[in-house]
Amino acid sequence: MTQPPPRASIGYAGGSHVTPERVTTAFELPGLRIVRNLGVVRGITVRSRSVVGNVGASIQTFFGGNITIYTELCERAREEAWQIMLQHANAVGANAVVGARYDANEIGQGITEVLAYGTAVVVEEE
């Protein structure tokens, strides 16, 4: 069984690292050539709704529209999963991630897993 990537700040090999500009849902980066595939990288976080958040969301639901409390919770969870994925990519020596995706699953009442994943690659200028 493989170990999950460390959650703390991670050093990286070769002096380069993944920047947000080098993460894409596509399978290529214009002007760059993939020279090495380092495999799947992922970041996972598990979040739950608080009682206070549920009450606030219930009030917002009553009036309709965007339920901002849940929107903010989802955005924080996605950002955390994204950052962990980038740390994992840096740890394996990548300088880009292609095919990036998110997934979410409810794993219990009010408990959601958010996963960010993609393929870590090494790219260079064409």
PLY file of the C-alpha trace (Angstrom):
ply
format ascii 1.0
element vertex 126
property float x
property float y
property float z
element edge 125
property int vertex1
property int vertex2
end_header
0.00 0.00 0.00
1.40 3.38 -0.95
1.64 6.12 1.60
-0.28 9.36 1.07
1.80 12.42 0.31
3.03 14.44 3.27
0.81 17.40 4.14
3.58 19.77 5.19
5.55 21.95 2.83
7.67 19.71 0.65
10.98 20.33 -1.05
11.30 19.46 -4.71
13.94 18.07 -6.99
15.79 19.92 -9.67
15.02 23.46 -8.60
11.66 23.65 -10.39
8.20 23.18 -9.03
4.58 23.17 -10.07
3.00 26.60 -10.35
-0.76 27.15 -10.85
-0.02 28.24 -14.44
1.34 24.77 -15.13
-1.74 22.88 -13.98
-4.39 22.14 -16.58
-7.43 19.98 -17.19
-6.07 19.43 -20.70
-3.46 16.80 -21.48
-0.92 19.22 -22.88
0.44 22.68 -22.16
0.85 24.99 -25.18
4.49 25.78 -25.89
5.71 23.01 -23.58
6.63 19.41 -24.30
6.07 16.60 -21.79
9.40 14.82 -21.37
8.53 12.56 -18.44
5.36 11.17 -16.90
5.66 10.74 -13.12
2.24 9.21 -12.51
-0.91 10.19 -10.68
-0.74 12.72 -7.87
-3.57 13.56 -5.52
-4.68 15.68 -2.67
-7.50 14.65 -0.41
-9.35 16.37 2.40
-12.38 15.35 4.41
-14.74 18.03 5.70
-17.88 18.11 7.80
-20.55 20.74 8.23
-20.75 22.35 11.65
-24.00 22.67 13.57
-23.72 26.46 13.37
-23.10 26.24 9.63
-26.12 24.00 9.16
-28.36 26.46 11.02
-27.06 29.38 8.96
-27.49 27.39 5.75
-31.04 26.47 6.75
-31.85 30.15 7.11
-30.33 30.90 3.70
-32.27 27.96 2.20
-35.50 29.45 3.51
-34.92 32.62 1.48
-33.59 30.80 -1.60
-30.61 31.59 -3.80
-26.95 30.86 -3.27
-26.22 29.18 0.05
-22.99 31.05 0.70
-22.06 29.12 3.84
-21.89 25.88 1.85
-20.26 27.59 -1.13
-17.44 28.84 1.10
-17.07 25.41 2.74
-16.81 23.74 -0.67
-14.32 26.30 -1.94
-12.08 25.86 1.14
-12.18 22.07 0.75
-11.31 22.25 -2.96
-8.46 24.69 -2.33
-7.01 22.48 0.39
-7.20 19.36 -1.81
-5.62 21.35 -4.69
-2.70 22.52 -2.53
-2.06 18.98 -1.26
-2.05 17.73 -4.88
0.55 20.38 -5.78
2.67 19.36 -2.79
2.49 15.73 -3.92
3.51 16.75 -7.47
6.45 18.74 -6.11
7.50 15.79 -3.94
7.79 13.50 -6.98
9.82 16.10 -8.92
7.15 17.37 -11.32
7.02 20.87 -12.75
3.48 20.52 -14.17
0.23 18.59 -13.73
-1.99 17.65 -16.67
-5.48 16.14 -16.67
-6.31 17.80 -13.34
-9.73 16.94 -11.91
-11.81 17.18 -8.76
-14.07 14.56 -7.25
-16.23 14.61 -4.14
-18.09 11.90 -2.26
-20.26 11.94 0.80
-18.72 9.37 3.13
-21.12 9.90 6.03
-23.97 12.10 7.12
-22.62 15.63 6.58
-19.05 14.38 5.90
-17.59 14.90 2.45
-14.32 13.81 0.89
-12.84 16.12 -1.74
-10.14 14.79 -4.03
-7.98 16.74 -6.48
-5.93 14.59 -8.83
-3.98 14.67 -12.05
-0.88 13.36 -13.80
2.45 14.77 -12.63
4.80 15.48 -15.51
8.09 17.14 -16.31
7.80 19.65 -19.13
10.30 21.76 -21.04
10.09 24.51 -23.62
9.50 23.29 -27.19
0 1
1 2
2 3
3 4
4 5
5 6
6 7
7 8
8 9
9 10
10 11
11 12
12 13
13 14
14 15
15 16
16 17
17 18
18 19
19 20
20 21
21 22
22 23
23 24
24 25
25 26
26 27
27 28
28 29
29 30
30 31
31 32
32 33
33 34
34 35
35 36
36 37
37 38
38 39
39 40
40 41
41 42
42 43
43 44
44 45
45 46
46 47
47 48
48 49
49 50
50 51
51 52
52 53
53 54
54 55
55 56
56 57
57 58
58 59
59 60
60 61
61 62
62 63
63 64
64 65
65 66
66 67
67 68
68 69
69 70
70 71
71 72
72 73
73 74
74 75
75 76
76 77
77 78
78 79
79 80
80 81
81 82
82 83
83 84
84 85
85 86
86 87
87 88
88 89
89 90
90 91
91 92
92 93
93 94
94 95
95 96
96 97
97 98
98 99
99 100
100 101
101 102
102 103
103 104
104 105
105 106
106 107
107 108
108 109
109 110
110 111
111 112
112 113
113 114
114 115
115 116
116 117
117 118
118 119
119 120
120 121
121 122
122 123
123 124
124 125
